[in-house]
Amino acid sequence: VWMPFTEKQDSVQVGEASGNPSRLSGSKTYSCPLCPYVATKTFNIQRHFRTHTGEKPYACEKCVFKTNDRSSLSKHYRTHGGHQYSCPYCSFKSFWKERYLAHAKTHL
């Protein structure tokens, strides 16, 4: 789900409502239309907005776990032990099939 976010071009307080805000001067920022959250990167505001929509586009391939951001899924995969994809030619390991396949091409 995507909603347009308010873009500002001045000094603002940046940070989650419950976090420690930091002062940024002259930075482009994006404000959540539903709460006081402000971000300096579009991917952060998109990830934050999922907390309002309940969208969880990242799903574990081994169980029913779903999350709203990829880094949480990487952390979750550690609960299953080991990496799912390991390169037979070097020490590369990944939880992600796409990354493994892209890496495998480096050996061709």
Summary of the structure (lengths in Angstrom):
residues: 108
radius of gyration: 18.2
end to end distance: 38.8
largest distance: 51.0
contacts: 237
relative contact order: 0.11
helix: 31%
strand: 21%
